[in-house]
């Protein structure tokens, strides 16, 4: 695969989730490794706005509870063991996501509903996730919070698996970094919007209801405009009906046959693991290590968290679009991803060495700038190393394991580091090492420039 691009048609907005085999006949050189799939037509503003809004709703429902609501509930429910309890709740939920995401991706490849492949899973997953948020609103035990969070993770993992599979089927390689920038920028915006929406609420139950409404409202415009064509059953080798054992075997993608895919998976795992360990305890870090409420009498640690999230969000938005545009124009993915990982590592290293409020502000900006470039360009890179154009949902689900697995491992690692192995300096030092290692390994990918 090369980074060279071919000219694509004028900007139009397709109305169906076109399967790769039915896409426009002009070939996009960047898709060579994905079975030389024909290039889709360029997508328009309506498609981009719709998928960005849908992503924002999903991320707000996933990230805000971890950053604020679950953390606050567990301070009351389990005050003497809040770190371990938060690790347990988020770890079990992430384990469910680890299984659900690739499984739903594979099932959506084989879905033959008259409503299309991806739409039914996006709608059904969003409804299940909303039900989980409603359940969390009334919980007062660790077991109840775990059950509610599992439901949220199960539903939203299904919705996310369907949503990400739309991109390689509908977006040409020459637009993917820009489209990924729009989608990636919604992650910090979702945290900012969600945190701002629930921070001022005295009742955590009301916060969950706010997220529930936001989640469902954000999905409706994209679902209504998607209007997928009814999907026909495919041959087993191309994603049709197969037995459970063959389905499970399909998730085993040979690193020898597809080394670039394997390396992309590994680098995402490392950088996301660093992110998961470094962000889980931010509220506790401000309260217990920075002593934010002592530094600023009359203010709560949640307000300090909102400041950091705001800086982080601005950095991601600016860097995502700048990185996406530059990457698409020059046809290069590896150098921006490497630079992004190293910037994240620098920010984490500063926090490890000098854990103060002014340094936290600088680190938040660096995290944002680095992660902004990363989420836009790395996602575009991954779509160029997918093994098979007929199984985008399944292959992206396997890739998403590298994003979900850190949220299983991260809480356990973070809790161990904070409580027994050196505290917050060790936590952020680990984040720096993992991010730097992932950044360096990106350069070993051969099929992408």
N, C-alpha and C positions, 0 to 999 in steps of 0.2 A: 504494500500500500504506500502511496505517496501522498504528499500534501498538496499536489497540484490540483487545480479546480478547473472545471469546464463552465462555459456560460450556461445559464439556466433561464427559463422563461420569465416574462414580466411578472410582477408581483400580483398574485391572485390568491384568493382564499378558498381552498377546497372545502366541500361540504360533507365528504365521506372519509372515513378512516380507510384509506386505500391500502390494500395489502401490497407488499413490495412487488409481487409479480404483475400487479395491475397498474403500476405507477407509470409515469410518463416514460417513453422509450429512450430518451437521452440519458446516457450513462454519466454518472458523477465519478470521476477517477478516485475520489476518496473512499468509495464504497467497495473497492476491489476486493478487499479482504473479507467482506461480508457476502461473498458469493457473487460479486459483480452485479448486485441488485440494481435495477433501473432507478434513476434518480427521480424523486418526487418533484412536483413543481414548487416554486417558491411560495411560502405561506405569507399571508397578509396580516395586517395589524389586528384584525378581529380575532384571528386564531391565536396570535401571540398574547393579546390582552386576556383572552378567555383562559388559556392554560396557565398564565401567570396568576390570575385571580384564584383559580382552582387550587393551585399550589400554595398560595398564601393561606387559604383556609385550612388546608391540611397541616401545614407547618405550625400554624398558630395553635391548633388543637393538640399537636404532638409536643411542642417545645414549651409552651407556657406552663402547663402543669408541672413539668420537671423543674423549671427554673423558679416558679413561684408557688403554685397552689399545693402540689404534693409536699414540697419542702415545708410550707407553713403548717399544713395539716399534721405532718409527722412531728413537728416541734411540740404539738399539743398531745398527740396520740402516744408518741414514744420519745419523750423529752430526753431521757438518759441515753438513748441509743439512736438518735435521729439520723446519724450518718449511715449506720448499718441498715436501718430500716429503709431509708431512701434507696440505698444500694440494692436491697432485696426487691422492693417494689419495681424499680426501673429495670433491674436485671431480669426478673421473670417476664416482664412485659417485652423486653427486647428479645428474649429467647423465643417468645411466640412470634414476633415479627421476623426473626431469623428463618423460621420455617414457612410462615405464611407468604412472605414476599415472593420467593421463587416459585412456590407451588401455585399461587394465583397467577403469576406470570405465565406459567406453562399451561394452566387451564384456560386462560384467556386466549392463548394461541389457538386452542382447540374449540373455543366457544362458537356455536353455530346459531346463536339466537337471531331472531329477525330484527333485533335492535342492534346487531353488530357484535364485534368481539370485545371491545374495551368498555363501552358505555355501561352495560349491566353491572360489571364489577365495580366501576367507579361509583355508581349510584348506590348499589347495595352495601359496599364497604363504608361509604360515607354515613349511611343510615345506621349501620352497626356501631361505628365510631361515635356518632351522636348519642346513641343509647348508652354507651359506656360512660360518656361525660355526664349524662344525667344520673347514672348510678353512682359515680364518684361524689356527686354533690351531697349525697346523704350518708356518707360513710364516716365511721368514727373508730374503726379498728384497722390494724395493719392488714389483716386478712381481707377485709372489705375493700380497702384501697387497692390491694393487689388484684382482686377479682375485677374491679372496675377498670383498672389500668390495662389488664390483659384484654378486656373487651375492646377498649380504645385501640390498642396496638393491633389487634386482629383485624378490626374493621378498616383502620386507616392504612395498614400495610397492604390490604387488598386493593384499596382505592389508589394508593401510590403505585403499585405494580401495574395497574391498568393505565394510569396516567403517563408514566415514563415510557411505556411501550408505544405510545402514540407518536413520540418525537422522531425516531428513526424511520418510521413508516411514512410520516407526513412532511418531514423537513429535510431539504437537501443538505449535503455536507457543507456547502459553502455558506449556509445560514446557521449551522448548528451551534457555534460558539455564541452568536448573538442571541439566539432563542434560549440557549442554556443560561445566558447572563440574565435574561428576564426572569426565568424560572428560579435561578440561583439567588437572585437579589430578593426574592420573596421570602427566603429563609430568615434573614435578619430583620426584614420588615415585619414578618409575622411575629417574631419574638418581641419586637418593639411595640407593635400594635397590641399584641396579647398582653404584654407586661403592663403597658399603659392602661389597658382596659380593666385589668383586675387589681392593680396595685391600690387604687383608691377605694376599693370595695372592702368593707369590714367583714362581709360574709363570704367565705370561700365558695359556698353553694351558688351564690349569685354569679361568681366568676366562671364556674363551669357552665352555667346556663348561657352566659354571654358567648363563650367559646362555641357552644352547641349551635347557637343561632348563626354565628359567623361562619362556621364550617359548612352548614347546609346552604346558606345564602351564597357562598362563594362558588359552590359547585354548579348551581343551577344554570348560569349563563353559558358555561362551556358545554354542559350536557345538552342544553337545548339547541346549541349551534352545531354540535358534533354531527348529529344525524347520520350515523354510520349506516352504510349499506349492509343488508343482511349478509352474514358470513356463511360461505359454503364449507362443508366438511372437506378437509384436506387429506391427502394420503398420509399414512402413518409416519413415513420418513420426513414429511414436510410439516408435521405438526398435527396430524389427524388423530383419530381415536386409537389408543394403544392401551395395553394392560398396565396395572399398577407397577409391576416390576420394571417394565420397559420405561415407564414414565420416570421412575426413580433413577434408572441408569442414565436417562437423558441429561440429568443434572451433572454427571461426571464428564467434564470437558477436559480432554487430555492436554496437559501443559506442554508435552512434546509436540503435538500437532498444532497447538495454538499458543505458542510461547508469549506472544504479545498480549493476548487476552489474560493469561496467567499473571504476567507482570503488572498489567493494569489493575487486576484484582488485588494483588499484593500491595501495591503502592497506595491504593485507596484504603485498604485495611489499616496500614500503618498511620497514615495521616488522619483518618477518622478516629482511630484509637487514641491518638494524641489529643484530638479535639474532645472526645468523650471524657477522657480522664481530666482534662484541663478545665472543663466548663461545668461539671456536675455540681461542684460545691462552691460556686461563686457567691451565693448568698451567705453561706456559712463563713467563707473566707473574709468577706467584708465585715461580718459581725464579730467573728472570733479572732481573726488575725490582724486585720486592718484596724479594728475597733472604730468603725465608721461612726457609730452613734455617739461615741465619746469625742471624736474629732469634730463632729458637727452636732452639737446639742440641739435637741428638738427635731432632728431628722431621723428617719428610719433607714435601716440597711437596704430595704427594698428600693428606696429612692436613689441610693448610691448605685444599686444594680441597674436601675433604669438609665442612669447617666452612662454607665459603661456600655450597656446594650445600645444606647443611642449612638455613641461614638463608633462602636463596632458595626452598626447597621449602615451608617453613613459611609464608612470605609468600604464595606462590601459592595454597596450599590455603585459607588464611584469606580471602584476597581473592577467590578464584574463587567460593566459596560465597556470600560476602556480596554480591558484585557480581551473581551469577546470580539470587539471590533478589530483590534490589532491582529489577533490570532486568525480571524477569518481572512483578513486582507493579505497577510503574509503567508498564510497556509502552514503555519507552524504551531505545534501544540506542546512539545516537550519542554522547550526553554521557559515558556511562561509558567508551566506547572512546577518546574524545579524552583524557579525564583519565588513562586508563591509559598511553597513549603518552607523554604529557608527564611522568608520573612516571618512566618508564623513561629518558627523555631526561635528566632531572635526575640520576639515578643515574650514567648514563654520563658526564655532564659533570663530576661530582665526581671520578670516576676519572681523567678526562683532566687535570684541573687539579691534583689532589693524589693521585698514585699511591702511597699508603701502605697498610699493613695495616689500621689503624683505619678509614680511608675505604673500603677494600674491603669491610669488614663492613657499613658503612652502605649502600654501593651495592648489595650483594647483597640486603639487605632491601628496598630501593626497587625493584630489578629484580623481586623476587618479588611485591611488592604490585601493581605496575603490570601485570606479565605475567599475574598471576592474574585480574584483572578483564578483561584483554584476551582471554585464551583462552576464557573463558566467554561473554562478551557478543558479541565479534566473530563467533564461530562461529554464535551465534543470529541475529545480523544477516545473515550470509551466507545462511543457509537461507531468509530472507525475501525475497531478491532473485534467487533462481534462476529462470531464464527459463521452464523447462518442467517440469511435474511428472512427465512421462513419461521424462525423461532425467536424473534426479537423479545417477546414477553418473557420467555423462559431464560434467555441469556442475560437480559438486564436484571431479572430476578436473581440470578447467580451473582452478578456484579453487586447487587444491592445487599447480598449477604455480607459483603465486605464493609458495608455501611451499617448494617444491623448488628453484626457480631461484636463490634467495639462497644455497643451499648449493653451487651451481655458481660463482656470481659471488663469494660471500663469501670463500672461501679465497684466491682470486687477489687480491682487494682487500686482505684482511687481510695477506697475505704482503708485498705491495707497500708497504703503509703501515708495517708493523713494520720491514722491512729497509731501506727506501729513503726513505720520505716522512715521517719524524718520530717513528717508534717508537710506543710504546703510547699516549702522549697523543693522537697523530693518530688512532690506531685507535679509541679510545673517544670522541673528539670526533666522528668520523664516525658512530658509533653514535647519539650524541645528536642530530645533525642529521637523520638518516634517521628516527628514531623520532618526533621532533617534527613533521616534515613529514607523515608518515603520519597522525599524530593530527589535524592541522589539516584535511587533505583529507577525513576522514570526514564532516565537517560539510556537505560538498557533496552527499552522498547525500540525495535528496529523498523517496523512497518509504518511508522508515523513520523513525520518530520518534527 
